[in-house]
Amino acid sequence: INRIDSNPKGLAPEFGAAQLIEARMRVQRYGGEDVTALLSKAAITFTEAGYPHDAGVARFYEAIFLNDLSLAEKRLSIALKTAQEYGDHQNQVWMQRMMAMAYLWYYEREKSEQTYKRALESANLASDIPTSQLLEMDLIEVDLRKGDLRQARQRAKRLQNNQLWTKYRYRASKVQSDLLRTQGQYHEALAILDRMLGNARRTARQDMPAREAGSIACARMSLLIDLREVDAARAQAP
């Protein structure tokens, strides 16, 4: 981004894209702090370069990280319309997923579920299999929250019948374990987590992502408590 910034003439779209990438990297590293100014700059860069759709995408994410739900809704409506016009399926899906997550943060569970479903429809229409799998897992967790075990099992079965992309296998196993736990199958749920941890240790290509590792550790500790293995749960605690 520094190279583009030093000579931005004729590279405005690339500069705006670089600003968006930097913002995403900051979100991954620092949890969304200090990204709104960068997203605002990216929107200005795209607008001045004559790329209104990309500017709209940046403005939507700015509203999300400003924690302004009503503003995010308005900007999403505009950005989705231009995404359809430009055939930008990727941003169409990911903006809807981010909006669904925002609704969940504000306990707007019905809106969250409906937005997840629209995102899944968009991903399916675009034949985006990895993102469709991710959204199915999102919706399984929604089903579990509202106690719809039948729907959760149907979604889990669909995932099991398809080959999961590697980066989603850890989370899929966690979701499967959660589903078994709701049915009182604590030993089976624990076995899935243990098997997944064993596979992760044997996998030389990449370690388990830190977020998944933390989620699995908490789930495993909770299951041990359910099984009244308190000493084992305490030994796992950080």
C-alpha positions as CSV (number, residue, x, y, z in Angstrom):
1,I,0.0,0.0,0.0
2,N,2.9,2.4,0.6
3,R,4.1,2.0,-3.0
4,I,0.7,2.8,-4.3
5,D,0.2,5.7,-1.9
6,S,3.5,7.3,-3.0
7,N,2.3,7.4,-6.6
8,P,-1.5,7.1,-6.7
9,K,-2.2,8.7,-10.1
10,G,-3.9,6.1,-12.3
11,L,-3.9,3.6,-9.5
12,A,-6.9,4.9,-7.5
13,P,-8.9,1.6,-7.8
14,E,-5.8,-0.4,-6.7
15,F,-5.2,2.1,-3.8
16,G,-8.8,1.7,-2.6
17,A,-8.6,-2.0,-2.8
18,A,-5.3,-1.9,-0.8
19,Q,-7.0,0.2,1.9
20,L,-9.8,-2.3,2.1
21,I,-7.3,-5.2,2.5
22,E,-5.4,-3.3,5.2
23,A,-8.7,-2.7,7.0
24,R,-9.5,-6.4,6.9
25,M,-6.1,-7.3,8.2
26,R,-6.6,-4.9,11.1
27,V,-9.9,-6.6,11.9
28,Q,-8.3,-10.0,11.9
29,R,-5.5,-8.8,14.2
30,Y,-7.1,-6.3,16.4
31,G,-10.8,-7.1,16.3
32,G,-12.1,-4.1,14.3
33,E,-10.5,-1.3,16.3
34,D,-9.3,1.7,14.4
35,V,-10.6,0.6,11.0
36,T,-13.4,3.0,10.4
37,A,-11.1,5.9,9.3
38,L,-9.4,3.6,6.8
39,L,-12.7,2.4,5.4
40,S,-13.9,6.0,5.1
41,K,-10.7,6.8,3.1
42,A,-11.2,3.8,0.9
43,A,-14.8,5.0,0.1
44,I,-13.5,8.4,-0.8
45,T,-10.8,6.9,-3.0
46,F,-13.3,4.7,-4.9
47,T,-15.8,7.6,-5.3
48,E,-13.2,10.0,-6.7
49,A,-12.0,7.2,-9.1
50,G,-15.6,6.6,-10.3
51,Y,-16.2,3.3,-8.7
52,P,-19.5,3.9,-6.8
53,H,-20.2,0.2,-6.0
54,D,-16.8,-0.3,-4.3
55,A,-17.3,2.9,-2.4
56,G,-20.7,1.6,-1.2
57,V,-19.1,-1.6,0.0
58,A,-16.5,0.3,2.0
59,R,-19.2,2.6,3.4
60,F,-21.3,-0.5,4.5
61,Y,-18.3,-2.0,6.4
62,E,-17.6,1.4,7.9
63,A,-21.2,1.5,9.3
64,I,-20.8,-2.0,10.7
65,F,-17.6,-1.1,12.6
66,L,-19.2,2.1,13.8
67,N,-21.8,-0.2,15.4
68,D,-24.6,1.8,13.8
69,L,-27.1,-0.8,12.9
70,S,-29.7,1.5,11.2
71,L,-27.0,3.1,9.1
72,A,-25.6,-0.3,8.1
73,E,-29.1,-1.4,7.0
74,K,-29.4,1.6,4.7
75,R,-26.0,1.2,3.3
76,L,-26.4,-2.5,2.8
77,S,-29.6,-1.9,0.8
78,I,-27.7,0.4,-1.6
79,A,-24.6,-1.9,-1.8
80,L,-26.6,-5.0,-2.5
81,K,-28.4,-3.3,-5.4
82,T,-25.2,-2.3,-7.1
83,A,-23.7,-5.7,-6.3
84,Q,-26.4,-7.3,-8.3
85,E,-25.9,-4.8,-11.1
86,Y,-22.2,-5.5,-11.3
87,G,-22.5,-9.2,-10.7
88,D,-20.4,-8.9,-7.5
89,H,-21.5,-12.1,-5.9
90,Q,-18.7,-12.3,-3.4
91,N,-19.4,-9.0,-1.7
92,Q,-23.1,-9.6,-1.9
93,V,-22.7,-12.8,0.2
94,W,-20.2,-11.5,2.6
95,M,-22.0,-8.2,3.3
96,Q,-25.2,-10.1,4.1
97,R,-23.3,-12.5,6.4
98,M,-21.7,-9.5,8.2
99,M,-25.1,-7.9,8.6
100,A,-26.5,-11.2,10.0
101,M,-23.7,-11.3,12.5
102,A,-24.4,-7.6,13.5
103,Y,-28.1,-8.4,14.0
104,L,-27.0,-11.2,16.3
105,W,-24.8,-8.9,18.3
106,Y,-27.9,-6.7,19.0
107,Y,-30.2,-9.7,19.8
108,E,-32.2,-9.2,16.6
109,R,-32.4,-13.0,16.1
110,E,-35.2,-13.2,13.6
111,K,-33.5,-10.6,11.4
112,S,-30.2,-12.4,11.8
113,E,-31.7,-15.7,10.7
114,Q,-33.4,-14.3,7.7
115,T,-30.3,-12.4,6.6
116,Y,-28.2,-15.6,6.9
117,K,-30.7,-17.4,4.8
118,R,-30.6,-14.7,2.1
119,A,-26.8,-14.9,2.2
120,L,-27.0,-18.7,1.7
121,E,-29.3,-18.2,-1.3
122,S,-26.8,-15.8,-2.8
123,A,-23.9,-18.2,-2.2
124,N,-25.9,-21.1,-3.8
125,L,-26.8,-19.0,-6.8
126,A,-23.2,-18.1,-7.3
127,S,-22.1,-21.8,-6.9
128,D,-19.9,-20.6,-4.0
129,I,-19.6,-24.0,-2.3
130,P,-17.1,-23.1,0.5
131,T,-19.2,-20.1,1.6
132,S,-22.4,-22.1,1.3
133,Q,-20.9,-24.6,3.8
134,L,-19.8,-21.8,6.1
135,L,-23.3,-20.3,6.1
136,E,-24.9,-23.7,6.7
137,M,-22.8,-23.9,9.9
138,D,-23.9,-20.4,10.9
139,L,-27.5,-21.5,10.5
140,I,-27.0,-24.7,12.5
141,E,-25.9,-22.6,15.4
142,V,-29.0,-20.4,14.9
143,D,-31.2,-23.5,14.9
144,L,-29.5,-24.7,18.1
145,R,-30.1,-21.4,19.8
146,K,-33.9,-21.5,19.0
147,G,-34.1,-25.2,19.8
148,D,-35.0,-26.4,16.3
149,L,-33.0,-29.7,16.5
150,R,-34.8,-31.2,13.5
151,Q,-33.6,-28.4,11.2
152,A,-30.1,-28.5,12.7
153,R,-29.8,-32.2,12.1
154,Q,-30.9,-31.8,8.5
155,R,-28.3,-29.1,7.9
156,A,-25.7,-31.2,9.6
157,K,-26.6,-34.2,7.4
158,R,-26.2,-32.1,4.2
159,L,-22.7,-31.0,5.4
160,Q,-21.7,-34.6,6.2
161,N,-22.9,-35.7,2.7
162,N,-20.5,-33.2,1.0
163,Q,-16.8,-33.0,1.2
164,L,-16.0,-30.0,3.4
165,W,-13.3,-27.6,2.5
166,T,-10.3,-28.0,4.8
167,K,-10.5,-24.6,6.5
168,Y,-14.1,-25.4,7.7
169,R,-13.6,-28.9,9.0
170,Y,-12.6,-27.9,12.5
171,R,-15.7,-25.7,12.9
172,A,-17.9,-28.4,11.3
173,S,-16.8,-30.9,13.9
174,K,-17.4,-28.4,16.7
175,V,-21.0,-27.9,15.4
176,Q,-21.5,-31.6,15.2
177,S,-20.3,-32.0,18.7
178,D,-22.7,-29.2,19.9
179,L,-25.6,-31.0,18.2
180,L,-24.8,-34.3,19.9
181,R,-24.6,-32.5,23.2
182,T,-28.1,-31.0,22.9
183,Q,-29.3,-34.6,22.6
184,G,-27.5,-35.7,25.8
185,Q,-24.9,-37.7,23.9
186,Y,-22.0,-36.2,25.9
187,H,-19.5,-39.0,25.4
188,E,-20.1,-39.0,21.7
189,A,-19.7,-35.2,21.6
190,L,-16.5,-35.4,23.5
191,A,-15.1,-38.1,21.2
192,I,-15.6,-35.9,18.2
193,L,-13.6,-33.1,19.8
194,D,-10.9,-35.4,20.8
195,R,-10.7,-37.0,17.4
196,M,-10.5,-33.5,15.8
197,L,-7.7,-32.4,18.1
198,G,-5.8,-35.6,17.3
199,N,-6.2,-34.9,13.6
200,A,-5.0,-31.4,14.1
201,R,-1.9,-32.5,15.8
202,R,-1.2,-35.0,13.0
203,T,-1.7,-32.4,10.3
204,A,1.6,-30.9,9.1
205,R,0.1,-28.5,6.6
206,Q,-1.4,-26.1,9.1
207,D,-2.1,-25.8,12.8
208,M,-5.6,-25.3,14.0
209,P,-6.6,-21.6,13.9
210,A,-6.4,-19.9,17.3
211,R,-10.1,-19.0,17.3
212,E,-11.2,-22.6,16.6
213,A,-8.7,-23.9,19.2
214,G,-10.1,-21.6,21.9
215,S,-13.7,-22.5,21.0
216,I,-13.0,-26.2,21.1
217,A,-11.1,-26.0,24.4
218,C,-14.2,-24.2,26.0
219,A,-16.6,-26.8,24.5
220,R,-14.4,-29.7,25.7
221,M,-14.2,-28.2,29.2
222,S,-18.0,-27.8,29.3
223,L,-18.6,-31.4,28.2
224,L,-16.2,-32.6,30.9
225,I,-18.3,-30.7,33.5
226,D,-21.5,-32.2,32.1
227,L,-19.9,-35.6,32.6
228,R,-18.9,-34.6,36.1
229,E,-15.2,-35.0,35.4
230,V,-14.5,-31.7,37.2
231,D,-10.8,-32.4,37.9
232,A,-10.2,-33.1,34.2
233,A,-12.1,-29.9,33.3
234,R,-10.1,-27.9,35.8
235,A,-6.8,-29.4,34.5
236,Q,-7.7,-28.1,31.0
237,A,-8.5,-24.6,32.2
238,P,-5.8,-22.0,31.2
